[in-house]
Amino acid sequence: MVPTTSSTQSLRSLSADDTSKLNSLPLVDITGLDNYAINDLILELDHFIDKETIEDLQQEIKVENLKLQWGIPKDFRFTERRNKEIDLVLGELEENAYRYAGKFSEQEIKGMRKMFQTNRGEGIFDKAWVIFNQSLSLIFI
């Protein structure tokens, strides 16, 4: 795992395209880390790299190689990818939908109250409790 020769390259030496590719990883933002060593960065990013990310990188490398073989300009894009802002907005919408789905309607609340009050107030202790609470409410009114 340790390279035979150490690298002295920092993030400053990366191209803008490479920097944007690193920033496109989920949960990664490397802006302002120009003096950080590339080897250290890759070691830290190991926690965020999953199978899907590796497959995306393999596909990108394959596309770049095909562009070179076929003589297609470098700025040509075969596929367009969503940016992080869209993912953040979609995540927020999913959160709102989840929270909205967790709210009970008035009819559901009434049904739950009836369900929880089943056989309540029928025993001698429950009847004494109800009478006691009613008498307390009359005193404080």
N, C-alpha and C positions, 0 to 999 in steps of 0.2 A: 504493500500500500504506500510506502514511502518512496518518492522518486529518487533516482540515482544522483541527479543534480538538482540543486535548489533553483527555483525560479525567483527572479527579482522583479517580475512584472507586477504592476499594480492595475487597478481598475481604470486609471487614466490612460493606459496603453490600449484599452479595448476600443473597437470601432463603435460608432453610434448604433449600428444595427445589432451588434453583440450585446450592448448595454440594454437596448430595448427588449431583446429576447430574454435576458435575465430578469428584467423588470416584469415581463409578461407571466413569469411563474406565479402561481397562486400564493398569496401571503408574503410576497417578496417586494421590497422597495430598497434599491441600492443607491438612491440619489444621495449625494453628499459624502460618499465613501471613496473618493478618488485615490487616497493614499493607501487604501486597504489592499493587501496582497491577494492576487487572484487565487492562489492555492488555498489560502485561509478561507476565502469566500466560498469556494466550491466545497470545502470540508463542512462549512456551516450550512450551506444549502442542501446538503445531503439529506437533512431531515424533511425537506419539503418536496423532494423529487420522488414521484410515485410512478407506477407503470404507465399511466396515461401520459404523463409528461415525457417519459422516455420515448413512447411511441410517437408523440408529436414531434419531438426532436429528430427521430429517425426519418419521419416523413419529410420534414423540412430539409434535411441533408440530402435525401433522395431527390427532392424537387430541385435543389440547387445544382446537384450534379447533372440532372437532366437538362437544366437550362444551359449549362456549359457545353454539353454534348450537342445540343440542337442549335446552339447559337442564339438563344433567346436573351434579350436584354435583362440585366440584373433587377431592374425596377419592376419588371412584369410579375404580377401575382396570379397564381392559379386559383387560390382560394382566399377569401377574406375572413378574418377572424374578429370576433367581438372584442371590444376593449373592456378594461376592468370596470369602468363606470357602469356599463350596461349590466354586468354581473352584480355589482353592488345594488343597483336599483331593483333588479329581479330578486335578490336576496331580501331586500326590505319589503317588497310586495309579498313574498312568501311568508315572511314573519307576520305581516298584517293579516294575511288570509288565515294563518294558523291561530292568531289571537281572536279574530272575528269568529272563527268556527268554534272556539271554546266558550263563547258566550251563550247563556241559556235564555230562551224566550220566556215571556211571562207565564205562558201555559205550562212550559216544562218546570218552572219554579213551583207553580201551584201543585203540579203532580208530585214533585219530590216532597213538598211539605205534607201532603196527604199521606204519602208513603211512610215518612218518618214519624207521623203522628198515629200510625196504626196501633191499636190497643193501648194508647196513652190515656191516662185519666180514668181507667177502669178499675185499677187496684186501689186499695185503701190508702196507701202511701201517696199515690198519684193524686187522688182526690183531696187529701190533706194539703198537698203542695199547691194545688190549684186554688183552694180556698184561702190558704195563707197568702199567696201572691195577690189575690184579688183584694184581700183586706189591707195589705200593704199599699196597694195602689190607691185605695180609698183614703187612707190616712194622709198620703203625700199630695193628694189633689187639692 
